[in-house]
Amino acid sequence: MQRTLPTQFITSSLTHGASPFRARRFALALTAGLLTCAGSSVSAATSQSVIEEVLVTAQKREQSMQDVSVAVTAFSGAAIEKMGFEEGLDITQQVPNMNFFAIFGEASSPSISLRGISLVNFSDSWESPVALYVDDVYRGNPAGSAIQLFDLERVEVLRGPQGTLYGRNTTGGLVHYVSKRPTETFESSASVSYGRYAEVIAEGMMSGQLADGLMGRAAIKRTHNDGWQVNAVDGQKLNDTNSFGYRLQLLRDYDDDGQWLLNVHGSQADQQSVGFAHMGYLESADESAATCSIARIQSGLCTSATFDMTGREAAGGIFDPGQVASSSPGGLTTDIKTFGSSLTVELPVTEGVTFTSVSALETLDKFMQDDGDGTPVVFFDEQYSVDAEQLTQEFRVNGRSARTKWVTGLYYYDDHRDLLTEAPTTESARTDDWYEFFHREDVSLDSQSWAIFGQYEYDFTSQLTGIAGVRYTEEKRQFRQDAGPSFYEEIDVRDSLEEDSVTGKLGLDWRPNPDTLIYGSVSTGFKSGGFSGSYNASLEATRPVEAEDITNLELGYKNTMAGGRVRLNASAFAYEVEGYQAQVFLTVADGSVITNAGDVTGTGAELEVNAQVTDNFEVIAGLGWLDTEFDSDQIFIVAGDEYTFNGNELPSAPNLTYNLVARYYQGLGDRGELTYQLDYNWQDDHFLQIENDPYSKQSAYGLVNAKLSWMSPEGTWTVAAFVTNLTDEEYFTYQNTLGSDWGYGVWGKPRMGGVRLGWKF
């Protein structure tokens, strides 16, 4: 008799909230059920397996992930599709020591944390210490990029500083999305899903040969939902989704004489921004009242004297992810348009030597509104406009001989951004068909960078390889701000910044046998300085922030066992960041300060296991441990209290994280195959602000997702039912203090679910 998932338990969990303990208990129970299933007598079924060898380009050449002496996690596009990750950033849930949050919703700029290092800033004037690449092209401003992450060949996550081979020097790491290329043989696919909040996701692709040696590929994706938040003020939906992305590619292959690839892509999002949850800090509206407990504050039960209301009252009596408040009468608009193109040329030079050129242009037009106080009062309603254009060029030469492998190249980056910050929102400022803003900052930022780099690998023996790499980078930035009217002094500024840096890597790889890699390395990286683009309350706040530098020591172990059925990867690291860049938003009245907050030390370890337990059962699991600490003498006032950075931990840097994907396949003979999947991720309590104030501390929580899918015998049709955040966990992805007695939080997604139909030819 064949056993199935404990459906009564799933149904119960769908209708009740769950604590982190219940979530963990649920995950363990369902995993146990899957393990029991694994022992049942069923036919072997591997067509839906996600345990596979993934080829990556982490070192600018194609290698098996198991041969790369870098802490890298990679998923193939097929695995992402099978596991049901609809958004490209969903993979963050299955990577150790990786976190993700979006202050203004997922259509805007995503903020990624790797090993605790992230962009502690909301302004579009900055670049992230965790770089985002799509098809070998760096995205300096990643707003809107998530919409384009579909029809993927693979995703690579590199943890640790990338100061040698990649276009933009980074201190935290990078995420690289690689699209599927055009194919010689014709292939096509389409899928559509329908889910909670009337969510419809439609995706399609077509690829094939257009002429002799000329191939093309076209892919599109459209997402729409009605929004999972309601504005308690007017009943209007917030945080809806209405986005469209496309990608067109032409590949010309000259056989042994090289090839070129033209990639044209873009996206558009026209939707409502996420709503914020208002949080008062006091027991009553009296400014001298006692401060509430953190549990009561984060439950919306406490009062802000500034607004004379609790968070629960501000949201119409309900304090949960589904109901928030905004005073903006026209809603909170997010409108993002992106367009880009790239040309990649690969030419053979001599035997073992290849020349590559990657030329790319990216443009961004962004308009976004938010209600920072999250109340029915027009107070801190604001809007941002961004007009950005980026040009990049990389020339690269790869070579190899019997005992050596090397790469060298040049990189150029040119970025122009026009930023406009206004308050209140356009609709709130409307008076007699005119707009009267009480705050306005017009900023222009130009950045240019060039770099020369190289990496050399030498095989001392068949088992021992040495690695040495170096990169020299020069950066120039020009900054202009015209202000007025303003919350603060009207400051007009012209300033510039010039920096250079030498970074690199030394490493040693030891392969005691063909299935094992043990490596050690020391690597450095830097993130260039810059300027603040919003809420500069003083001349000092407009001054440039200097670069942050990192030195990272790492030991790693990779092993493939049991005839390829088990893959175990582990790493341990220790790093020091000098001059960590961070934003501190003091209060609405005092604005924000961008600062080199001090030095940070971090130590940690990561463990990843992929195991084909039986022919019908497989597990992907990960564990991350992290400890970070500031060394700083800087002191700031938050909500009337004094905080020092010294001894603080980095924000969005839980001490412990773990993740699990468990998949069981049930063969149905000539009726196809069923796949049962559970995936789970848990993170320890952590702070969401650099000051480590108690108001921004998020308790530990876990997220459970489940999926049941059927595939036809030929693999042509798939049908799936899925649920995300199965236990309807309530948590915040971001919190901030904006006044002496109040702040706000950004809710994570509630339970979602739906069905999906897919077709391939």
C-alpha positions in Angstrom: 0.0 0.0 0.0 1.5 3.3 -1.0 1.5 6.2 1.5 0.8 9.8 0.8 1.5 13.1 2.5 -0.4 13.8 5.8 -3.1 15.9 4.1 -5.2 16.4 7.3 -2.2 18.1 8.9 -1.6 20.3 5.9 -5.3 21.3 5.9 -5.1 22.2 9.6 -2.0 24.2 9.0 -3.6 26.1 6.2 -6.3 27.4 8.4 -4.3 28.4 11.5 -1.3 30.6 12.2 1.9 29.0 13.5 4.7 29.9 15.8 8.3 29.2 14.7 8.1 26.1 17.0 5.0 24.9 15.2 6.6 25.6 11.8 9.7 23.6 12.7 7.5 20.8 14.1 5.5 20.8 10.9 8.6 20.6 8.8 10.0 17.7 10.8 6.7 15.8 10.7 6.3 16.2 6.9 9.9 15.3 6.3 9.4 12.2 8.4 6.4 11.4 6.2 8.4 11.8 3.1 11.2 9.6 4.5 8.6 6.9 5.2 7.3 7.2 1.6 10.9 6.8 0.4 10.9 3.3 1.9 7.8 2.2 0.0 8.0 -0.1 -3.0 7.7 2.1 -6.1 9.4 2.2 -9.4 12.5 4.4 -10.0 11.7 7.9 -11.2 14.4 10.4 -12.0 12.9 12.6 -14.7 11.8 15.1 -12.0 15.0 15.0 -10.0 16.8 18.3 -9.1 20.0 16.6 -7.9 22.3 17.2 -10.8 25.8 18.5 -11.8 25.6 22.2 -12.5 28.2 23.9 -14.7 29.1 27.4 -13.5 31.2 30.2 -14.7 32.3 31.5 -11.3 35.9 31.8 -12.5 35.0 33.2 -15.9 35.2 29.7 -17.5 32.8 26.8 -17.5 33.4 24.3 -14.7 31.5 21.9 -12.5 30.4 23.5 -9.3 32.3 20.8 -7.4 35.6 21.9 -9.1 35.4 25.6 -8.1 37.3 26.7 -5.1 34.7 29.3 -4.2 31.7 29.1 -1.8 29.1 28.9 -4.6 25.6 27.6 -4.6 24.0 27.0 -8.0 20.6 25.9 -9.3 19.9 25.0 -12.9 16.9 26.6 -14.5 15.2 23.2 -14.8 15.6 22.6 -11.0 14.2 26.1 -10.3 11.2 25.3 -12.4 10.7 21.9 -10.9 10.9 23.2 -7.3 8.4 25.9 -8.1 10.4 29.0 -7.5 8.4 31.6 -9.5 10.6 34.6 -8.6 14.3 34.6 -9.4 15.0 35.7 -5.8 13.1 32.8 -4.3 16.4 30.9 -4.3 17.6 33.0 -1.3 15.5 30.7 0.9 17.7 27.8 0.0 21.2 29.3 0.3 23.0 29.4 3.6 23.8 32.8 5.1 21.7 34.5 2.5 18.9 36.9 3.2 16.7 39.1 1.1 14.4 42.1 1.7 12.8 44.8 -0.3 12.0 48.0 1.6 9.5 49.2 -1.0 8.2 45.9 -2.4 9.7 43.4 -4.8 9.3 45.4 -8.0 11.7 48.0 -6.6 15.3 47.5 -5.6 16.0 44.2 -3.9 18.5 44.2 -1.1 20.5 41.0 -0.7 22.5 40.0 2.3 25.4 37.5 2.1 27.2 36.5 5.2 25.6 39.6 6.9 26.9 42.1 4.3 24.1 44.1 2.7 23.2 47.6 1.5 21.9 49.4 4.6 20.3 52.2 2.6 17.1 52.9 0.7 18.4 55.5 -1.7 18.9 54.8 -5.4 22.2 56.7 -5.3 24.1 53.7 -4.0 25.4 50.4 -5.3 25.0 47.2 -3.3 28.0 45.3 -1.8 26.2 42.1 -3.1 26.3 42.6 -6.9 23.5 41.4 -9.2 24.5 40.2 -12.7 22.3 39.1 -15.5 23.9 37.3 -18.5 27.4 38.6 -17.5 26.2 42.2 -17.2 26.3 44.0 -13.9 23.1 45.8 -12.9 24.3 48.9 -11.0 20.7 49.8 -10.0 18.8 46.4 -9.8 15.3 48.0 -9.6 13.0 46.0 -11.9 15.6 43.3 -12.6 13.6 40.7 -10.7 10.9 40.9 -13.3 13.3 39.7 -16.0 14.4 36.6 -14.2 12.7 33.8 -16.2 13.7 31.2 -18.8 16.9 30.7 -16.9 19.8 28.3 -17.6 21.1 28.6 -14.1 21.6 30.9 -11.1 25.0 31.2 -9.3 25.4 32.6 -5.8 29.1 33.4 -4.9 29.7 34.2 -1.2 32.6 36.3 -0.1 34.4 39.3 -1.7 34.7 39.3 -5.5 37.7 41.5 -6.0 39.4 39.9 -9.0 37.3 38.6 -11.9 34.0 40.5 -11.8 33.2 43.9 -13.3 32.3 45.7 -10.1 34.3 45.0 -6.9 32.1 43.8 -4.1 32.6 43.0 -0.5 29.7 40.6 0.1 29.5 38.5 -3.0 27.3 38.3 -6.1 24.3 36.7 -7.7 24.5 35.8 -11.4 21.4 34.9 -13.4 22.2 33.2 -16.8 19.4 33.0 -19.4 18.9 30.0 -21.7 20.5 30.6 -25.1 19.0 30.0 -28.5 19.0 26.4 -29.7 19.5 24.7 -33.1 16.6 22.4 -32.6 13.1 23.9 -32.2 11.7 24.0 -28.8 8.8 25.8 -27.1 7.1 25.9 -23.8 4.3 27.8 -22.0 2.8 27.8 -18.5 0.0 29.6 -16.7 -0.8 29.6 -13.0 -3.7 30.9 -11.0 -3.5 31.6 -7.3 -4.7 33.5 -4.2 -5.4 37.2 -4.6 -6.4 36.4 -8.3 -2.8 36.0 -9.2 -2.2 35.0 -12.8 1.3 34.2 -14.0 1.8 33.5 -17.7 5.1 32.6 -19.3 6.1 31.5 -22.7 9.3 30.7 -24.8 10.2 29.7 -28.3 13.6 28.9 -29.6 15.1 27.5 -32.8 17.1 27.9 -36.0 16.3 30.9 -38.2 18.9 30.2 -40.9 22.1 28.3 -41.3 24.2 29.2 -38.3 21.6 31.7 -37.0 19.4 30.9 -34.0 16.8 32.9 -32.1 15.0 32.7 -28.8 12.1 34.8 -27.4 10.7 34.6 -23.9 8.1 36.6 -22.1 6.5 36.6 -18.6 3.4 38.5 -17.3 2.4 38.6 -13.7 -0.8 40.1 -12.3 -2.5 39.9 -8.9 -5.0 42.1 -7.0 -2.6 42.7 -4.1 -2.5 41.1 -0.7 -2.9 44.4 1.3 -5.9 46.6 1.8 -5.7 50.3 2.7 -7.9 50.7 5.7 -8.5 54.4 4.9 -10.3 53.9 1.6 -10.5 50.2 1.0 -8.2 50.3 -2.0 -5.8 47.5 -2.7 -2.1 48.0 -2.1 0.9 46.0 -3.1 -0.7 44.5 -6.2 1.4 43.3 -9.1 1.1 44.1 -12.8 4.4 43.4 -14.5 5.7 42.3 -17.9 9.1 41.1 -18.9 10.6 40.1 -22.2 13.9 38.8 -23.7 14.9 38.4 -27.4 18.1 36.8 -28.4 20.0 36.2 -31.7 23.0 33.8 -31.8 25.3 33.6 -34.8 27.6 30.7 -34.7 30.6 30.5 -37.0 31.6 27.0 -35.8 35.4 27.1 -35.1 35.6 30.8 -36.0 33.6 32.1 -33.0 30.1 33.4 -32.4 28.2 36.5 -31.3 25.0 36.8 -29.2 22.7 39.8 -29.2 20.4 40.0 -26.1 17.6 42.6 -26.0 15.4 42.7 -22.9 13.2 44.9 -20.9 10.4 45.0 -18.3 7.6 47.2 -17.0 5.8 47.3 -13.7 2.7 49.5 -13.1 1.3 48.7 -9.7 0.6 49.9 -6.1 3.5 50.1 -3.7 3.7 48.1 -0.5 2.0 49.6 2.6 3.8 50.1 5.9 2.7 49.0 9.3 2.7 52.0 11.8 4.2 51.3 15.2 3.8 53.5 18.2 6.3 53.1 21.1 4.4 54.6 24.1 1.8 53.3 26.6 -0.3 56.4 26.0 -0.3 59.6 23.8 1.5 61.5 26.5 5.1 62.2 25.3 6.3 61.4 28.8 4.6 58.1 28.9 6.5 54.9 29.5 7.9 53.0 26.5 6.0 49.8 25.7 7.5 46.3 25.6 8.8 45.3 22.2 6.2 42.5 21.9 3.4 45.0 22.3 5.0 47.5 19.9 5.4 44.9 17.2 1.8 43.8 17.8 0.5 47.3 17.1 -0.8 47.9 20.6 1.2 51.0 21.5 0.7 54.7 20.9 2.6 57.4 19.1 2.2 60.8 20.6 3.0 62.3 17.3 -0.2 60.8 15.8 -2.2 60.0 18.9 -3.0 56.5 17.7 -1.7 52.9 18.0 -0.5 50.9 15.1 -3.7 48.8 15.3 -5.9 51.9 15.3 -4.0 53.3 12.3 -4.7 50.2 10.3 -8.5 50.3 11.1 -8.4 47.9 14.1 -6.5 45.1 12.4 -2.7 44.6 12.7 -1.6 42.0 10.2 0.1 41.8 6.8 -3.2 42.1 5.0 -4.3 45.5 6.3 -2.3 48.7 6.5 -3.0 52.5 6.2 -2.1 55.2 3.7 -3.3 58.8 3.5 -2.4 59.2 -0.1 -5.8 59.5 -1.9 -4.5 58.3 -5.3 -2.9 55.2 -3.8 0.9 54.5 -3.8 2.2 54.1 -7.3 5.2 52.0 -8.4 6.0 52.5 -12.1 9.3 51.0 -13.3 10.4 50.7 -16.9 13.7 49.0 -17.9 15.4 48.4 -21.2 18.7 46.9 -22.0 20.8 45.2 -24.7 24.1 43.4 -24.8 26.4 42.0 -27.4 28.7 39.2 -26.5 31.4 38.2 -29.0 33.6 35.1 -28.6 36.5 34.6 -30.9 39.3 31.9 -30.9 42.8 33.5 -31.0 45.1 30.5 -31.0 44.8 27.0 -29.7 43.7 27.2 -26.0 43.2 31.0 -26.1 39.8 32.8 -26.5 38.9 36.4 -26.7 35.5 37.6 -25.3 33.9 41.0 -25.5 30.7 42.0 -23.6 29.2 45.4 -24.5 26.0 46.4 -22.7 23.6 49.3 -22.2 20.9 49.4 -19.4 18.3 52.1 -18.8 15.9 52.6 -15.9 12.9 54.9 -15.4 11.4 54.6 -12.0 8.6 56.4 -10.1 7.7 55.2 -6.7 5.5 56.5 -3.8 5.3 55.4 -0.2 3.6 56.4 3.1 6.4 56.3 5.6 4.2 56.9 8.7 1.5 54.3 7.7 -1.3 56.4 9.1 -4.4 58.2 7.7 -2.5 61.5 8.3 -0.6 63.3 5.5 2.8 63.5 7.2 5.7 61.5 5.8 4.2 60.6 2.4 7.0 60.7 -0.2 7.9 59.9 -3.8 11.1 59.1 -5.6 11.9 59.4 -9.3 15.0 57.9 -10.9 16.2 58.2 -14.5 19.3 56.1 -15.0 21.5 55.0 -17.8 24.4 52.6 -17.6 27.1 51.5 -20.1 29.6 48.7 -19.5 32.3 47.1 -21.6 34.5 44.1 -20.8 37.3 42.7 -22.8 38.5 39.3 -21.6 41.1 36.8 -22.8 41.0 33.2 -21.5 43.9 30.7 -22.0 45.0 27.3 -20.9 47.9 24.9 -21.3 48.7 21.5 -19.9 49.4 22.9 -16.4 48.0 26.4 -16.5 44.7 28.2 -16.8 44.5 32.0 -16.9 42.3 35.0 -17.6 43.0 38.7 -18.0 41.0 41.6 -19.1 39.8 45.2 -19.0 36.5 46.6 -17.6 34.8 49.9 -18.0 31.7 51.2 -16.2 29.8 54.5 -16.8 26.6 55.3 -14.9 24.4 58.4 -14.9 21.5 58.9 -12.5 19.0 61.7 -12.0 17.2 61.4 -8.7 14.2 63.4 -7.4 12.8 63.1 -3.9 9.6 64.9 -3.0 7.1 65.0 -0.1 4.2 64.5 0.2 3.1 62.4 -2.7 1.7 64.1 -5.9 -1.9 63.4 -5.0 -1.5 64.5 -1.4 0.2 67.7 -2.6 -2.5 68.6 -5.0 -4.2 72.0 -4.3 -6.5 73.6 -7.0 -4.8 71.5 -9.8 -1.4 72.5 -8.6 1.3 70.6 -6.6 2.7 72.1 -3.4 5.5 70.1 -2.0 7.1 70.9 1.3 10.3 68.9 0.6 12.2 68.5 -2.7 15.8 67.3 -3.5 17.0 67.2 -7.1 20.2 65.1 -7.3 22.5 64.1 -10.2 25.2 61.5 -9.9 27.8 60.5 -12.5 30.1 57.5 -11.9 32.9 56.2 -14.1 35.2 53.3 -13.3 37.8 51.3 -15.1 39.7 48.2 -14.1 42.4 45.8 -15.3 42.4 42.3 -13.9 44.0 38.9 -14.2 44.0 35.5 -12.5 46.5 32.7 -13.0 46.2 29.0 -11.9 49.2 26.6 -12.0 49.1 22.9 -11.4 52.1 22.1 -9.2 51.1 18.4 -9.3 48.0 16.5 -10.5 46.6 17.1 -7.0 47.8 20.6 -6.0 47.0 23.9 -7.8 48.0 27.4 -6.8 45.8 30.5 -7.7 46.8 34.1 -7.8 44.7 37.0 -9.0 44.8 40.8 -8.9 42.6 43.7 -9.9 43.4 47.4 -10.1 40.3 49.7 -10.1 39.9 53.5 -10.4 36.6 55.2 -9.5 35.3 58.8 -10.1 32.0 60.2 -9.0 30.5 63.6 -9.5 27.6 64.8 -7.3 25.1 67.6 -7.6 22.2 68.5 -5.3 19.7 71.3 -5.7 17.2 71.5 -2.8 14.1 73.4 -1.9 11.7 73.7 -0.5 13.0 71.4 2.3 12.3 69.9 5.7 15.8 71.2 6.4 18.2 73.9 5.3 18.1 74.3 1.5 21.4 72.9 0.5 22.9 73.2 -3.0 26.1 71.2 -3.4 28.6 70.3 -6.1 31.2 67.7 -5.0 33.3 64.9 -6.4 35.2 61.8 -5.3 38.1 59.9 -6.7 39.4 56.5 -5.4 41.6 53.6 -6.5 42.2 50.2 -5.1 44.2 47.0 -5.6 42.4 43.8 -4.7 42.9 40.2 -5.4 43.2 36.6 -4.3 45.7 33.9 -3.3 44.5 30.3 -3.0 45.6 26.7 -2.9 43.5 23.8 -4.1 44.2 20.2 -3.1 42.4 17.3 -4.8 43.4 14.1 -2.9 41.1 12.1 -5.2 38.9 13.0 -8.2 35.8 13.4 -6.0 37.3 15.6 -3.3 38.4 19.3 -3.3 40.0 21.0 -0.3 40.9 24.6 -0.7 42.1 27.6 1.2 42.2 31.3 0.1 42.7 34.8 1.2 40.8 37.4 -0.9 40.2 41.1 -0.7 37.5 43.4 -2.2 36.3 46.9 -1.9 33.1 48.9 -2.5 33.7 52.4 -3.6 32.5 55.4 -1.8 29.6 57.6 -2.8 27.1 60.2 -1.9 23.7 60.3 -0.3 20.8 61.0 -2.6 17.9 61.7 -0.2 17.0 63.5 3.1 20.3 65.3 3.6 19.6 67.6 6.5 23.0 69.2 6.7 26.0 70.0 4.5 27.9 67.3 6.4 25.3 64.7 5.2 26.1 65.5 1.6 29.8 64.8 2.0 31.2 61.7 0.3 31.5 58.5 2.1 34.8 56.6 1.6 35.2 53.1 0.3 34.8 50.0 2.5 37.4 47.3 2.2 37.3 43.6 3.1 39.8 40.9 3.8 38.4 37.3 3.8 40.1 34.1 4.9 38.4 30.9 3.8 38.7 27.1 4.0 36.5 24.9 1.9 35.7 21.2 1.4 33.7 19.7 -1.5 33.1 16.0 -1.8 30.9 13.8 -4.0 30.2 10.4 -2.5 28.1 7.2 -2.9 28.7 7.0 -6.6 27.5 10.6 -7.2 24.4 10.2 -5.1 25.6 12.5 -2.3 27.3 15.9 -2.6 28.6 17.6 0.5 30.1 21.1 0.5 31.4 23.0 3.5 33.2 26.3 4.1 34.5 28.2 7.1 35.4 31.9 6.9 36.6 34.9 8.8 36.6 38.5 7.5 37.2 42.0 8.5 35.5 45.0 6.8 37.2 48.4 7.3 35.0 51.5 6.9 31.6 49.7 6.7 29.2 51.9 4.8 25.8 52.4 6.4 22.8 54.7 6.6 21.4 55.9 9.9 18.0 57.6 9.6 17.9 59.7 12.7 14.3 61.2 12.6 12.1 62.9 10.1 13.3 66.2 11.6 17.0 65.3 11.6 17.2 63.5 8.3 19.7 60.7 7.5 23.4 60.2 7.7 25.5 58.0 5.5 28.7 57.1 7.3 31.7 54.8 7.4 30.2 53.3 10.5 33.3 51.5 11.7 35.1 48.1 11.2 33.3 44.8 11.2 34.6 41.3 12.0 32.7 38.3 10.9 33.2 34.5 11.3 31.0 31.8 10.1 30.5 28.4 8.5 28.3 26.9 5.8 27.2 23.3 5.1 25.3 22.1 2.0 24.1 18.5 1.4 22.5 17.2 -1.8 21.5 13.6 -1.3 19.7 11.1 -3.6 18.5 9.0 -0.6 16.7 6.4 -2.8 15.7 6.3 -6.4 12.5 8.1 -5.4 13.6 10.4 -2.6 16.1 13.2 -2.5 17.0 16.0 -0.1 18.7 19.4 -0.4 19.7 20.8 2.9 21.8 23.8 4.1 23.1 25.2 7.3 24.6 28.6 8.0 26.3 30.0 11.1 27.4 33.6 11.4 28.7 35.9 14.0 29.4 39.6 13.2 30.6 42.4 15.5 31.2 46.2 15.1 34.3 48.0 16.3 33.2 51.6 16.3 33.1 54.7 18.5 30.1 56.3 16.7 27.0 57.1 18.7 23.5 57.9 17.4 20.1 58.8 19.0 17.2 56.6 18.0 13.7 57.2 19.5 15.3 59.4 22.2 17.8 56.7 23.3 21.5 56.7 22.7 23.0 53.8 20.8 26.6 53.0 20.0 27.6 50.8 17.1 30.4 49.2 19.1 29.6 45.5 19.7 26.6 45.6 17.4 25.9 42.8 14.9 25.1 43.5 11.3 21.5 43.9 10.2 19.7 41.1 8.4 22.5 38.7 9.7 20.9 35.9 11.7 23.3 33.8 13.8 21.8 30.6 12.5 19.9 29.7 9.3 19.0 26.4 7.9 17.0 25.2 4.8 15.6 22.0 3.4 14.0 20.7 0.2 12.6 17.2 0.4 11.2 15.6 -2.8 9.6 12.2 -3.3 8.7 10.7 -6.7 5.8 8.3 -7.2 5.8 6.5 -10.5 2.4 5.9 -12.1 3.5 3.7 -15.0 1.9 4.9 -18.2 0.0 7.5 -16.3 3.1 9.6 -15.6 4.7 10.6 -12.3 3.7 12.4 -9.1 6.2 14.5 -7.1 5.6 15.5 -3.5 7.8 18.4 -2.3 8.3 20.2 1.0 10.7 23.1 1.4 11.5 24.9 4.5 13.8 27.7 5.7 14.4 29.0 9.2 16.3 32.0 10.5 17.3 33.0 14.0 16.2 36.3 15.5 18.1 39.3 14.1 18.1 43.1 13.9 16.8 44.9 10.9 18.7 48.2 11.6 22.4 48.9 12.1 21.8 50.6 15.5 20.5 47.3 16.9 17.7 49.2 18.6 15.1 46.8 20.1 12.3 48.2 17.9 13.9 46.7 14.8 14.6 43.2 16.2 12.8 40.4 14.3 12.1 37.2 16.2 13.1 33.8 14.8 10.7 32.3 12.3 10.5 29.6 9.7 8.6 29.4 6.4 7.1 26.2 5.0 6.2 25.7 1.4 4.6 22.6 -0.2 4.0 21.4 -3.7 2.3 18.5 -5.4 2.9 18.0 -9.2 2.1 15.6 -11.9 4.1 15.1 -15.1 2.9 13.2 -18.2 4.9 10.1 -19.3 6.5 12.0 -22.2 7.2 15.0 -20.1 5.0 17.2 -22.3 2.5 18.3 -19.6 2.8 19.2 -16.0 0.2 20.2 -13.5 1.1 21.4 -10.0 -0.6 22.7 -6.8 1.5 24.7 -4.4 1.3 26.7 -1.2 3.9 29.2 0.1 4.2 30.3 3.7 1.9 27.3 4.5 1.5 28.2 8.2 0.8 31.8 7.4 3.7 33.1 9.4 3.7 36.8 10.2 7.1 38.5 10.1 8.7 41.8 9.1 11.4 42.0 6.4 12.3 45.6 7.4 11.7 48.0 10.2 12.8 51.5 10.8 12.4 54.3 13.4 11.4 57.6 12.0 10.5 59.6 15.2 11.1 59.7 18.9 7.9 57.8 19.5 7.1 55.9 16.3 8.4 53.8 13.4 7.2 51.4 10.8 7.6 47.9 9.5 7.3 46.1 6.2 5.4 42.8 6.3 6.5 39.7 4.6 4.2 37.9 2.2 1.3 36.0 3.8 0.2 32.5 2.7 -0.1 32.2 -1.1 -1.2 29.3 -3.1 -2.4 28.2 -6.5 -2.3 25.7 -9.4 0.0 25.7 -12.4 -0.3 24.1 -15.9 2.8 23.7 -18.0 3.4 22.5 -21.6 6.6 21.7 -23.5 7.2 20.8 -27.1 
